[in-house]
Amino acid sequence: MSSMKYISRRRFLTGSGAALLALGSGSVGLFHGAVARGAEGRGFETGVSYFGSRDPEHVKRDMEDIIRHHCTYVVHTFSEADYHFYSEAMREVVRISKDAGLTVYIDPWGVGGVFGGEAFSRFVMEHPGETQRLADGTPLPAACINRPTFREFMDGWIDTAVETGADVLFWDEPHFYIPRAVWRGEQGENEWACRCDRCRELFRIQYGEEMPELMTDEVVAFRDRSIVDFFTNASARGGAAGLKNAVVMLPQESHLTGVSSWDLIAAIDTVDIFGSDPYWYAFRQPVREFVASTTEKVIGVSAEYGKTPQIWVQAYRVPAGREQEISDAISIVADLGIKNIAAWSFRGGAPMNLQSDNPDLVWEVLGTAYGRLHEDL
C-alpha cells in the first residue's frame, strides 16, 4: 500500500496546504466568504461543447441550431491539430459563433495529453524526451508540465487561442497522467507520474532529497504544487490578454485524478469560473446523489474564493431510455443555485464513437431543459 494518506480540505486550509494556496492565490483573503460573482441579478448561462466541423457553412447552421436549443455560449475545442492546421478556420468559427449571439469558450482539447479530450498530441510525438514518466521510468503519452519546452508550447497555444477572438479560456480537467488502473481502483505503489529527470531535479531542490518511487505525502504536495504553478502561469497569460479563465475539475477531489484539494485551483486570482463535471452515466452513479453532492462542493469552493460556479452535465453516451436524466440533472443544479450550466456535447455526441444511443432525443431533452430555465426567469 502507498504511504500517502488522504489530505482533506481542512488540512490544506490550516496546515501545509496554505503555502500551496499562496503560490497561486495572491490575496486569497479578499474573497473569503464572498458570494460568487454572477450569482445575483443575472440570468442563466447555458452552454454546449462543439467539435463537429470546421467548415464555415456547416458551422453557421450548427450555431443556429445551438441557439434554437437555448444555449447562450458554446465551447469550441481547439486541439493541437486545430492549432497547427486550422487556426485561421477557427477564427472564422469563433466569428460565426459570436455573430450568432453566443459567448465563446475555447478548450485545449487533449493538448499535451494533460487536458481532457479525445484528441492526440503532436507535441508528445515530436518531443518524446519531454514526456511524463511513471515512477519506474516508463515513458507516457503526456507532456510533463514542469518542462520549459512544453510551457513554451502552451504559451504559443494560448496566444493563438486569444487571436481566435474567443471570450473565455476553458481549462478542461488539468491533471498528471492518470493510469487506467486508477479508474479500476487497482493502482500499484509506483504507478504514478511524473518522475522524469526534470521532476526529480525540482523535487530535490524543494525537499533536499531524492524523489521516492512510492507516492508519499511529499510527492502528492509536489504534484499539487506543479499543477498550481503551471495553471497559474497559463491562466495569467490568458487573463492579461483580456480573456476570462474557466476551469473544470474531475468530480473526484483526489490527488490521483487532479489535485488533492480544489481550493488549490479555485484560489488562483486569474480563475474566474470554477466547475466540475459529475458525469453520472460514465461513473455509474445515481444521477441525483452524484450531481447534487458535486454541485454543493462546487458552490462551497466557488463562494469561498469569489468565483462563478459552473456544472457540466453528461450529454454523450446516454443509454436509451435514460435521456430524461439529463433534464433531472439540470433541474438539480439549478435548484441548488448554480446559473452556469454546460453539457458535453452537441447533438448527444453524434460525431463520435461515444455518441448516445439516441443522440437526437438527447439533444431535444437538453434544449427543452435549457429553455425551461430561461422561461422560469
Beta strands, then each sheet from edge to edge (+ up, - down):
strand 1: 45-50
strand 2: 73-77
strand 3: 103-107
strand 4: 131-133
strand 5: 139-143
strand 6: 168-172
strand 7: 244-249
strand 8: 273-276
strand 9: 308-314
strand 10: 340-344
sheet 1: 1+ 2+ 3+ 6+ 7+ 8+ 9+ 10+ 1+
sheet 2: 4+ 5-
end
